[in-house]
Amino acid sequence: MIEGKITRISGPIVYAEGLDGCGLYDVVDVGEAKLIGEIIRLKDGIATIQVYEDDTGMAIGEKVVSNNRPLSLRLGPGLVGTIYDGIQRPLETMYNTSGAFLLPGERTTPLDEEKKWEFTPILSAGDEIKPGVIIGTVQETASVLHKIMVPPTIRGKKLTKIMPKGEYTINEAVAVTDSGEEIMLAQYWPVRKPRPYAEKLTVTEPLMTGQRVIDVFFPLSKGGTAAIPGGFGTGKTMTQHAIAKWCDADIIVYIGCGERGNEMTDVLTEFPTLIDPRTGRSLMERTILIANTSNMPVAAREVSLYSGITLAEYYRDMGMAVAIMADSTSRWAEALRELSGRMEEMPAEEGFPAYLPTRLAEFYERAGRVTSLCGSEGSVSVIGAVSPPGGDFSEPVTQHTKRFIRCFWALDRELANARHYPAIGWIDSYSEYADEVRSWWDKLDPRWAEVRQQALDLLKREQRLQQIVRLIGPDALPDADRLILVIAEMIKNGFLQQNAFDDIDVYSVPEKQIMILSLIMEFYEKSLALIKGGAPLVKVTALPVREEIVRIKTSIANDKLSEITAITGHMTEQFEGLEKIYRKVEVR
């Protein structure tokens, strides 16, 4: 045990001497209260330590004791459904023991060490093993089958012993290797070190969210990275909530990093009451929450993102699709800036440390679709919210984030003020995954790529026409251009906008999404042909089917898509009726 003493205190940054034998990023107990800290710099016999708790009242000369290991998470059954802080302390357990206010240095085991889990072995004694191989399973929740894997650090070649089916705690060995190492239900892993995998794969399948503007216009792949930037009140948190509830990931990791306490309270109280639409059971049965509000210690906020991505990689290694919601990376970057300032480092743009881009890259690069060490295919998809001050997308965090992500969902203030949800602007947003997921969409509906591009082009044309309308009014435009304005409104109201409080509209299956957009674009093509044939725009827009199309999103449920075919028939009949009238006019 290496012991030193405090020589200087600067907020959450503490300097100590006598820790020469420690390693970088080793965990230490700081002061008489034994606050959790981490060594982040070693120089000239002085260790720089960031403390993950409030160190008010700490004095120079108090002792610092090293734990001789890096900051690590305990990974095993019991993670799912738990609410942690940034350093994996279970908040609910600690609340039950000490109340609403945590005591300095208070800690408890991240996983229940007394609970027994039903272990079912897959391998037998004498079987060959290697890191990552699955030796058995535990039914963690009704929705999650937890696979017990050989830790990546174990190098034994065979199992000499494996326990029979039965109930075991996480501290009991369920297998022993020929090198004498014991394998338990739980294992430790350093948060700052990416977990190994066999091969990184290209992304091919979209992460379906049920939000039409995302799935059709700006898709995110399983294993992809996305950012949601937007000013205060534009709906970043609500969009992430919707994705967390409705996306088709196997595990959700939600990181509340530096957000307001009332927002995090809404998450903690709402998520346990939400029903998973796939299983009909509580959403918490496949969710892990990490809560680090803006009034919690800044150092713990900095590490919370690494904790979340480590949990995600653990379930990815079991062959699961994991989605991470990080809300928000701007608050995480602010924590970096504060800690950097305390350590008297040279600031870069807007006071952020020069290594901000590197840290962002380290986080987002841990996403991806991989073949795990056990041969299963898993993925980690990262969706990071960015909160630029004043909604300025040119600030450093947003600009550097754009370098490392391939999907950009820019929230628009005007849409948010108009109560258009989700407020994802179709002009500034983009997705580089469209080509990768096209083959998946083509199998479902080959019209996807064509109608998507047509709709996006039409919305861009509408934006240019709106500039003319503001100057001279819509009446000065020819009917063909005014039709574009009408169709753009149909796309906005009937496709892009979703009502989170409507039982039908809150979630759209991919088949319904593409059917609605295809119907709108077909309406446009038929209308344009009629107008070119001499029919006035007012006659086209007066067709009853136009309102029917706009109301499909709320009037036709996901399991009754055959009713959309009837609307297609109505449209054909009504356009044929207009064609007959104006064909007669032409003949006369």
C-alpha positions as CSV (number, residue, x, y, z in Angstrom):
1,M,0.0,0.0,0.0
2,I,1.5,3.3,-1.1
3,E,0.7,6.3,1.1
4,G,1.3,10.0,0.5
5,K,0.1,13.4,1.8
6,I,-1.6,16.4,0.4
7,T,0.6,19.4,-0.4
8,R,-1.9,21.7,-2.3
9,I,-5.6,21.9,-3.0
10,S,-7.3,23.7,-5.9
11,G,-11.0,22.9,-6.0
12,P,-11.4,19.3,-7.2
13,I,-7.7,19.1,-8.1
14,V,-5.4,18.0,-5.3
15,Y,-1.6,17.7,-5.3
16,A,0.1,15.1,-3.2
17,E,3.7,13.8,-2.6
18,G,4.9,10.4,-1.7
19,L,3.0,8.5,-4.5
20,D,6.0,7.9,-6.8
21,G,5.3,4.1,-7.0
22,C,1.7,4.7,-8.3
23,G,0.7,4.5,-12.0
24,L,-1.2,7.0,-14.1
25,Y,-5.0,6.9,-13.6
26,D,-4.6,4.8,-10.4
27,V,-7.5,5.3,-8.0
28,V,-6.7,6.8,-4.5
29,D,-8.5,7.5,-1.3
30,V,-8.0,11.2,-0.6
31,G,-8.0,12.8,2.9
32,E,-9.4,11.6,6.2
33,A,-12.9,11.2,4.6
34,K,-11.4,8.8,2.0
35,L,-12.9,10.6,-1.0
36,I,-12.5,8.8,-4.3
37,G,-9.8,10.3,-6.6
38,E,-7.8,9.5,-9.7
39,I,-4.2,10.3,-10.5
40,I,-4.1,12.2,-13.7
41,R,-0.5,13.5,-13.7
42,L,2.8,12.4,-12.2
43,K,5.7,14.9,-12.3
44,D,8.8,15.5,-10.1
45,G,7.5,13.5,-7.2
46,I,4.1,15.3,-7.2
47,A,0.9,13.5,-8.1
48,T,-2.0,15.5,-9.5
49,I,-5.3,14.0,-8.4
50,Q,-8.8,14.8,-9.5
51,V,-11.3,14.1,-6.8
52,Y,-14.8,12.8,-7.7
53,E,-16.5,14.2,-4.7
54,D,-16.9,17.5,-2.9
55,D,-13.7,18.1,-1.0
56,T,-14.8,21.1,1.0
57,G,-13.0,21.2,4.3
58,M,-10.1,19.1,3.2
59,A,-6.7,20.3,4.6
60,I,-3.1,20.1,3.5
61,G,-1.2,17.3,5.2
62,E,-4.0,14.8,5.1
63,K,-3.0,11.4,3.8
64,V,-3.6,9.9,0.3
65,V,-3.7,6.1,-0.1
66,S,-3.4,4.3,-3.5
67,N,-5.6,1.4,-4.4
68,N,-3.0,0.2,-6.9
69,R,-5.5,-0.1,-9.8
70,P,-7.1,2.2,-12.4
71,L,-10.6,3.5,-12.1
72,S,-12.7,0.5,-13.1
73,L,-16.3,-0.6,-13.4
74,R,-17.7,-3.8,-12.0
75,L,-19.4,-5.6,-14.9
76,G,-21.9,-8.4,-14.3
77,P,-25.5,-9.3,-13.7
78,G,-27.5,-6.6,-12.0
79,L,-26.4,-3.6,-14.1
80,V,-29.6,-3.4,-16.1
81,G,-32.3,-1.4,-14.4
82,T,-29.8,0.4,-12.0
83,I,-29.3,4.1,-11.6
84,Y,-25.6,5.0,-11.1
85,D,-23.6,8.2,-10.7
86,G,-20.5,8.8,-12.9
87,I,-18.3,6.5,-10.9
88,Q,-20.7,3.6,-10.7
89,R,-22.2,4.2,-7.2
90,P,-25.8,2.9,-7.2
91,L,-27.8,6.0,-6.2
92,E,-30.9,4.2,-5.1
93,T,-29.0,1.9,-2.7
94,M,-27.1,4.9,-1.3
95,Y,-30.3,6.9,-0.8
96,N,-31.8,4.0,1.1
97,T,-28.9,3.9,3.5
98,S,-28.0,7.6,3.9
99,G,-30.9,9.7,2.6
100,A,-31.0,12.3,-0.1
101,F,-27.6,13.8,0.7
102,L,-24.6,11.5,0.2
103,L,-21.9,11.6,3.0
104,P,-18.3,12.4,2.0
105,G,-16.4,9.3,1.0
106,E,-19.6,7.2,1.1
107,R,-19.5,4.2,-1.2
108,T,-21.2,0.9,-1.7
109,T,-20.8,-2.1,-4.0
110,P,-22.0,-1.3,-7.6
111,L,-23.6,-4.7,-7.8
112,D,-25.6,-6.6,-5.2
113,E,-23.1,-9.1,-3.7
114,E,-25.7,-11.1,-1.8
115,K,-28.2,-11.7,-4.6
116,K,-28.1,-15.2,-6.1
117,W,-28.3,-15.6,-9.9
118,E,-29.4,-18.7,-11.8
119,F,-26.3,-19.7,-13.8
120,T,-26.7,-22.1,-16.7
121,P,-23.3,-23.5,-18.0
122,I,-22.7,-23.8,-21.7
123,L,-19.2,-25.3,-21.7
124,S,-17.9,-28.3,-19.8
125,A,-14.6,-29.1,-17.9
126,G,-11.9,-29.8,-20.4
127,D,-13.3,-27.4,-23.1
128,E,-10.8,-25.0,-24.7
129,I,-11.3,-21.4,-24.0
130,K,-10.0,-18.0,-25.0
131,P,-10.7,-14.4,-23.9
132,G,-14.4,-13.4,-24.6
133,V,-15.7,-17.0,-24.9
134,I,-19.2,-17.5,-23.3
135,I,-19.1,-20.1,-20.6
136,G,-22.7,-19.7,-19.4
137,T,-25.8,-17.5,-19.2
138,V,-27.8,-15.7,-16.5
139,Q,-31.3,-14.4,-17.1
140,E,-30.7,-10.8,-15.9
141,T,-34.1,-9.5,-16.6
142,A,-37.1,-10.8,-18.6
143,S,-35.7,-8.9,-21.6
144,V,-32.0,-9.5,-21.2
145,L,-30.1,-12.8,-21.3
146,H,-26.7,-12.0,-19.7
147,K,-23.8,-14.0,-21.1
148,I,-21.0,-14.8,-18.7
149,M,-17.7,-14.3,-20.7
150,V,-14.1,-15.2,-20.0
151,P,-12.5,-11.8,-19.1
152,P,-10.1,-10.5,-21.8
153,T,-7.3,-10.6,-19.2
154,I,-7.5,-14.3,-18.6
155,R,-5.1,-16.4,-20.8
156,G,-5.9,-20.0,-19.7
157,K,-6.3,-22.5,-22.5
158,K,-8.8,-24.9,-20.9
159,L,-11.5,-25.1,-18.2
160,T,-10.5,-27.5,-15.5
161,K,-13.8,-26.9,-13.6
162,I,-17.2,-25.4,-14.2
163,M,-20.0,-25.3,-11.8
164,P,-23.3,-27.1,-12.5
165,K,-26.6,-25.2,-13.1
166,G,-27.6,-23.4,-9.9
167,E,-27.7,-20.2,-8.0
168,Y,-24.5,-18.2,-7.3
169,T,-23.5,-14.8,-6.1
170,I,-21.3,-12.5,-8.2
171,N,-18.3,-13.3,-5.9
172,E,-18.5,-17.0,-6.3
173,A,-16.3,-18.7,-8.9
174,V,-18.3,-20.5,-11.6
175,A,-15.3,-21.8,-13.5
176,V,-11.5,-22.4,-13.1
177,T,-8.9,-22.4,-15.9
178,D,-5.9,-24.6,-16.3
179,S,-3.7,-21.7,-15.2
180,G,-5.6,-21.6,-11.9
181,E,-7.6,-18.4,-12.6
182,E,-11.1,-18.2,-11.3
183,I,-14.0,-16.9,-13.5
184,M,-16.8,-15.2,-11.6
185,L,-20.1,-13.8,-12.7
186,A,-18.7,-10.3,-12.5
187,Q,-15.4,-8.8,-13.7
188,Y,-13.6,-5.4,-13.5
189,W,-12.6,-3.3,-16.5
190,P,-10.8,0.1,-16.6
191,V,-13.2,2.9,-17.9
192,R,-10.6,4.7,-20.0
193,K,-9.5,1.5,-21.9
194,P,-11.6,0.3,-24.8
195,R,-12.7,-3.3,-24.5
196,P,-11.0,-5.5,-27.2
197,Y,-12.9,-7.1,-30.1
198,A,-12.0,-9.4,-33.0
199,E,-12.9,-7.3,-36.0
200,K,-14.6,-4.0,-36.8
201,L,-17.3,-4.3,-39.4
202,T,-18.9,-1.9,-41.8
203,V,-22.3,-0.6,-40.8
204,T,-25.3,-1.9,-42.9
205,E,-28.5,-1.8,-40.8
206,P,-30.2,1.4,-39.6
207,L,-31.1,1.9,-35.9
208,M,-34.9,2.3,-36.3
209,T,-36.2,5.0,-34.0
210,G,-39.8,5.3,-35.1
211,Q,-39.2,9.0,-35.8
212,R,-39.8,9.6,-39.5
213,V,-37.4,12.6,-40.0
214,I,-34.6,10.4,-38.6
215,D,-35.4,7.0,-40.1
216,V,-36.1,8.2,-43.6
217,F,-34.3,11.5,-44.1
218,F,-31.3,11.3,-41.8
219,P,-30.8,7.6,-40.8
220,L,-28.4,6.4,-38.1
221,S,-26.9,3.0,-38.5
222,K,-26.4,0.5,-35.7
223,G,-22.8,1.1,-34.7
224,G,-23.0,4.7,-35.9
225,T,-22.4,8.1,-34.3
226,A,-24.8,11.0,-34.2
227,A,-25.0,14.5,-32.7
228,I,-28.1,16.5,-31.7
229,P,-27.0,20.1,-31.4
230,G,-29.5,22.8,-30.3
231,G,-30.0,25.8,-28.1
232,F,-31.9,25.7,-24.8
233,G,-35.5,24.5,-25.2
234,T,-35.2,23.1,-28.7
235,G,-35.9,19.5,-27.6
236,K,-32.6,17.7,-27.4
237,T,-33.5,15.8,-24.2
238,M,-37.0,15.0,-25.5
239,T,-35.7,13.7,-28.8
240,Q,-33.2,11.4,-26.9
241,H,-36.0,10.2,-24.7
242,A,-38.1,9.2,-27.7
243,I,-35.2,7.4,-29.3
244,A,-34.4,5.6,-26.0
245,K,-38.0,4.4,-25.7
246,W,-38.7,3.4,-29.3
247,C,-35.4,2.4,-31.0
248,D,-34.7,-1.2,-31.7
249,A,-31.5,-1.5,-29.6
250,D,-31.2,-4.4,-27.1
251,I,-29.7,-2.2,-24.4
252,I,-30.1,1.5,-23.7
253,V,-27.4,3.4,-21.7
254,Y,-28.6,6.9,-20.8
255,I,-26.0,9.4,-19.5
256,G,-27.3,12.5,-17.9
257,C,-24.0,14.5,-17.9
258,G,-24.2,17.9,-16.3
259,E,-27.9,18.4,-17.0
260,R,-30.3,20.3,-14.8
261,G,-31.5,18.4,-11.8
262,N,-35.2,18.7,-12.7
263,E,-34.5,17.2,-16.2
264,M,-32.7,14.3,-14.7
265,T,-35.5,13.8,-12.2
266,D,-38.0,13.6,-15.0
267,V,-35.8,10.8,-16.6
268,L,-35.4,8.9,-13.3
269,T,-39.1,9.0,-12.6
270,E,-40.4,8.6,-16.1
271,F,-38.3,5.7,-17.4
272,P,-39.4,3.1,-14.8
273,T,-43.0,3.8,-15.8
274,L,-42.5,3.5,-19.6
275,I,-43.5,0.3,-21.3
276,D,-41.1,-1.3,-23.8
277,P,-43.2,-1.5,-27.0
278,R,-41.4,-4.7,-28.1
279,T,-41.9,-6.7,-24.9
280,G,-44.8,-5.0,-23.2
281,R,-42.7,-4.8,-20.0
282,S,-40.9,-2.0,-18.2
283,L,-38.4,-0.1,-20.3
284,M,-36.0,-0.3,-17.3
285,E,-35.5,-4.0,-18.0
286,R,-33.2,-3.0,-20.8
287,T,-31.9,0.4,-19.6
288,I,-29.0,1.6,-17.5
289,L,-29.1,5.2,-16.2
290,I,-26.1,7.3,-15.2
291,A,-27.0,10.5,-13.4
292,N,-24.5,13.3,-13.0
293,T,-26.4,16.6,-12.6
294,S,-24.8,20.0,-13.0
295,N,-24.5,20.5,-9.2
296,M,-22.6,17.2,-8.7
297,P,-18.8,17.2,-8.6
298,V,-17.3,18.3,-11.9
299,A,-14.7,15.5,-12.0
300,A,-17.3,12.8,-11.9
301,R,-19.1,14.5,-14.8
302,E,-15.9,14.2,-16.8
303,V,-15.6,10.4,-16.2
304,S,-19.3,9.6,-16.6
305,L,-19.1,9.4,-20.4
306,Y,-16.3,6.8,-20.1
307,S,-18.4,4.9,-17.6
308,G,-21.3,4.8,-20.0
309,I,-19.3,3.7,-23.0
310,T,-17.6,0.9,-21.0
311,L,-21.0,-0.5,-19.9
312,A,-22.1,-0.4,-23.6
313,E,-19.0,-2.2,-24.8
314,Y,-19.6,-4.9,-22.2
315,Y,-23.1,-5.7,-23.5
316,R,-21.8,-5.3,-27.1
317,D,-19.4,-8.1,-26.4
318,M,-22.3,-10.4,-25.7
319,G,-23.6,-9.8,-29.2
320,M,-26.1,-7.1,-28.4
321,A,-27.0,-3.8,-30.2
322,V,-26.5,-1.0,-27.6
323,A,-27.5,2.6,-27.9
324,I,-25.9,5.4,-25.8
325,M,-27.6,8.7,-25.1
326,A,-25.1,11.3,-23.8
327,D,-26.9,14.4,-22.6
328,S,-24.9,16.5,-23.0
329,T,-21.3,16.4,-24.3
330,S,-21.1,20.2,-24.0
331,R,-21.4,20.0,-20.2
332,W,-18.8,17.2,-20.3
333,A,-16.5,19.6,-22.3
334,E,-17.1,22.3,-19.7
335,A,-15.9,19.9,-17.0
336,L,-12.8,19.3,-19.0
337,R,-12.3,23.1,-19.3
338,E,-12.7,23.6,-15.5
339,L,-10.3,20.8,-14.6
340,S,-7.8,22.0,-17.2
341,G,-8.0,25.5,-15.7
342,R,-7.4,24.2,-12.2
343,M,-4.3,22.4,-13.5
344,E,-3.0,25.7,-15.0
345,E,-2.8,24.2,-18.6
346,M,-2.6,26.5,-21.6
347,P,-6.2,27.2,-22.8
348,A,-7.1,26.9,-26.5
349,E,-10.2,28.3,-28.2
350,E,-12.9,29.7,-25.8
351,G,-10.8,28.4,-22.9
352,F,-11.3,24.7,-23.7
353,P,-8.1,22.6,-23.4
354,A,-6.1,21.9,-26.5
355,Y,-6.8,18.2,-26.1
356,L,-10.6,18.6,-26.4
357,P,-10.7,17.2,-30.0
358,T,-8.7,14.2,-28.9
359,R,-11.0,13.4,-26.0
360,L,-14.1,13.8,-28.2
361,A,-12.5,11.4,-30.8
362,E,-11.7,8.9,-28.1
363,F,-15.3,8.8,-27.0
364,Y,-17.0,8.6,-30.4
365,E,-14.4,6.2,-31.8
366,R,-15.5,3.6,-29.3
367,A,-18.8,3.3,-31.2
368,G,-19.0,0.8,-34.0
369,R,-20.3,-2.6,-35.3
370,V,-17.9,-5.4,-34.4
371,T,-17.3,-9.1,-34.2
372,S,-16.7,-9.7,-30.5
373,L,-14.0,-12.1,-29.1
374,C,-16.7,-14.7,-28.8
375,G,-17.6,-14.5,-32.4
376,S,-21.0,-12.7,-32.0
377,E,-21.9,-9.5,-33.8
378,G,-22.6,-6.5,-31.6
379,S,-22.8,-2.8,-32.0
380,V,-22.6,0.5,-30.0
381,S,-24.4,3.5,-31.4
382,V,-23.6,6.8,-29.8
383,I,-26.0,9.8,-29.8
384,G,-24.5,12.8,-28.2
385,A,-26.5,16.0,-27.4
386,V,-24.6,19.2,-27.8
387,S,-25.7,22.4,-26.1
388,P,-24.0,25.3,-27.9
389,P,-24.4,28.6,-26.0
390,G,-27.0,30.7,-27.8
391,G,-27.5,28.0,-30.4
392,D,-24.2,29.0,-32.1
393,F,-23.1,25.9,-34.1
394,S,-19.7,27.5,-34.8
395,E,-18.5,27.1,-31.2
396,P,-15.7,24.6,-30.6
397,V,-17.6,21.6,-29.1
398,T,-20.1,21.5,-32.0
399,Q,-17.4,22.0,-34.7
400,H,-15.1,19.4,-33.3
401,T,-17.9,16.9,-32.8
402,K,-18.8,17.3,-36.5
403,R,-15.4,15.9,-37.3
404,F,-16.0,12.6,-35.5
405,I,-19.7,11.9,-36.2
406,R,-21.4,11.0,-39.5
407,C,-25.0,11.9,-38.6
408,F,-25.9,15.5,-37.7
409,W,-29.5,16.3,-36.4
410,A,-29.5,20.1,-36.1
411,L,-32.4,21.3,-34.0
412,D,-34.0,24.5,-35.4
413,R,-35.2,27.3,-33.0
414,E,-38.0,28.4,-35.3
415,L,-39.4,24.8,-35.6
416,A,-39.2,24.5,-31.8
417,N,-41.1,27.8,-31.3
418,A,-43.7,26.6,-33.8
419,R,-44.2,23.4,-31.7
420,H,-42.9,21.3,-34.6
421,Y,-41.6,18.1,-33.0
422,P,-39.0,16.7,-33.6
423,A,-37.5,20.1,-34.3
424,I,-34.8,18.6,-36.6
425,G,-34.1,21.1,-39.4
426,W,-33.9,19.5,-42.8
427,I,-31.6,22.1,-44.3
428,D,-28.7,21.9,-41.8
429,S,-29.0,18.2,-40.9
430,Y,-27.3,15.4,-42.8
431,S,-26.5,11.7,-42.6
432,E,-23.6,10.0,-44.2
433,Y,-25.1,6.6,-43.5
434,A,-27.7,6.8,-46.2
435,D,-25.6,4.8,-48.7
436,E,-24.7,2.1,-46.1
437,V,-28.3,1.5,-45.1
438,R,-29.8,1.7,-48.6
439,S,-29.6,-2.1,-49.2
440,W,-31.6,-2.7,-46.0
441,W,-34.3,-0.2,-47.1
442,D,-34.3,-1.7,-50.6
443,K,-35.2,-5.1,-49.2
444,L,-38.1,-3.4,-47.3
445,D,-39.2,-0.9,-50.0
446,P,-37.1,-0.1,-53.1
447,R,-38.8,3.3,-53.3
448,W,-36.9,4.6,-50.2
449,A,-33.8,6.2,-51.9
450,E,-35.8,7.8,-54.7
451,V,-38.6,9.4,-52.7
452,R,-36.2,10.5,-49.9
453,Q,-34.1,12.4,-52.4
454,Q,-37.1,13.8,-54.2
455,A,-38.6,15.1,-50.9
456,L,-35.3,16.6,-49.7
457,D,-34.8,18.4,-53.0
458,L,-38.3,19.7,-52.9
459,L,-37.8,21.1,-49.4
460,K,-34.7,22.9,-50.5
461,R,-36.5,24.4,-53.5
462,E,-39.3,25.5,-51.1
463,Q,-36.7,27.3,-48.9
464,R,-35.5,29.3,-51.9
465,L,-39.1,30.1,-53.0
466,Q,-39.9,31.3,-49.5
467,Q,-37.3,34.0,-49.9
468,I,-39.1,35.3,-53.0
469,V,-42.5,35.0,-51.3
470,R,-41.3,37.3,-48.4
471,L,-40.5,39.9,-51.0
472,I,-43.3,39.8,-53.5
473,G,-45.9,37.4,-52.0
474,P,-47.1,34.0,-53.2
475,D,-49.5,35.3,-55.8
476,A,-46.7,36.4,-58.1
477,L,-45.4,32.8,-58.4
478,P,-46.6,30.5,-61.2
479,D,-48.9,27.6,-60.1
480,A,-46.1,25.1,-60.5
481,D,-44.0,26.9,-58.0
482,R,-46.9,27.5,-55.7
483,L,-47.5,23.8,-55.8
484,I,-44.1,23.2,-54.3
485,L,-45.1,25.4,-51.3
486,V,-48.2,23.3,-50.9
487,I,-46.4,20.0,-51.1
488,A,-43.7,21.2,-48.7
489,E,-46.4,21.9,-46.2
490,M,-47.8,18.4,-46.7
491,I,-44.4,16.9,-46.0
492,K,-43.9,19.1,-42.9
493,N,-47.3,18.5,-41.4
494,G,-48.1,15.0,-42.7
495,F,-44.7,13.4,-42.5
496,L,-42.0,15.3,-40.6
497,Q,-44.0,16.5,-37.6
498,Q,-44.9,13.8,-35.0
499,N,-47.2,14.1,-32.0
500,A,-45.5,12.6,-28.9
501,F,-48.9,12.5,-27.1
502,D,-50.8,10.6,-29.8
503,D,-50.8,6.9,-29.4
504,I,-50.7,6.3,-33.1
505,D,-48.3,9.0,-34.2
506,V,-45.7,8.7,-31.4
507,Y,-44.1,5.8,-33.3
508,S,-44.1,4.9,-37.0
509,V,-43.0,1.5,-38.4
510,P,-40.7,1.8,-41.4
511,E,-43.3,0.5,-43.8
512,K,-45.7,3.2,-42.8
513,Q,-43.0,5.9,-43.0
514,I,-42.2,5.1,-46.6
515,M,-45.8,4.7,-47.6
516,I,-46.8,8.1,-46.4
517,L,-43.8,9.9,-48.1
518,S,-44.4,7.9,-51.4
519,L,-48.1,8.9,-51.3
520,I,-47.2,12.6,-50.9
521,M,-44.7,12.5,-53.7
522,E,-47.2,10.7,-56.0
523,F,-49.7,13.5,-55.2
524,Y,-47.1,16.0,-56.2
525,E,-46.4,14.3,-59.6
526,K,-50.0,13.9,-60.4
527,S,-50.8,17.5,-59.4
528,L,-47.8,18.9,-61.5
529,A,-49.0,16.9,-64.5
530,L,-52.5,18.4,-64.1
531,I,-51.3,21.9,-63.7
532,K,-49.1,21.6,-66.8
533,G,-52.3,20.4,-68.6
534,G,-54.1,23.6,-67.7
535,A,-55.8,22.9,-64.4
536,P,-55.6,25.7,-61.8
537,L,-53.8,25.1,-58.5
538,V,-56.9,25.9,-56.5
539,K,-58.7,22.9,-58.0
540,V,-55.8,20.5,-57.1
541,T,-55.5,21.7,-53.6
542,A,-59.3,21.4,-53.1
543,L,-59.2,17.7,-53.6
544,P,-60.4,15.9,-50.4
545,V,-57.6,13.3,-50.6
546,R,-55.0,16.0,-49.7
547,E,-56.3,16.2,-46.2
548,E,-56.6,12.4,-46.0
549,I,-52.9,12.0,-46.8
550,V,-51.9,14.6,-44.2
551,R,-54.0,12.8,-41.5
552,I,-52.6,9.3,-42.3
553,K,-50.0,9.6,-39.5
554,T,-52.7,9.9,-36.8
555,S,-55.6,8.1,-38.4
556,I,-54.1,4.8,-39.5
557,A,-52.4,2.6,-36.9
558,N,-49.1,0.7,-37.6
559,D,-50.9,-2.6,-37.9
560,K,-53.6,-1.4,-40.3
561,L,-51.4,-0.3,-43.3
562,S,-53.8,-1.8,-45.8
563,E,-56.1,1.2,-45.2
564,I,-53.5,3.4,-46.9
565,T,-54.2,1.5,-50.1
566,A,-57.8,2.7,-50.0
567,I,-56.5,6.3,-49.8
568,T,-54.3,5.6,-52.9
569,G,-57.5,4.5,-54.6
570,H,-59.3,7.7,-53.6
571,M,-56.4,9.8,-55.0
572,T,-56.5,8.0,-58.3
573,E,-60.3,8.5,-58.7
574,Q,-60.2,12.2,-57.8
575,F,-57.3,13.0,-60.2
576,E,-59.0,11.0,-63.0
577,G,-62.1,13.1,-62.4
578,L,-60.1,16.4,-62.8
579,E,-58.3,15.0,-65.8
580,K,-61.6,14.3,-67.6
581,I,-62.9,17.9,-66.9
582,Y,-59.8,19.6,-68.2
583,R,-59.3,17.3,-71.1
584,K,-62.9,18.4,-72.2
585,V,-61.9,22.0,-71.8
586,E,-58.8,21.5,-74.0
587,V,-60.9,19.8,-76.7
588,R,-63.4,22.7,-76.8
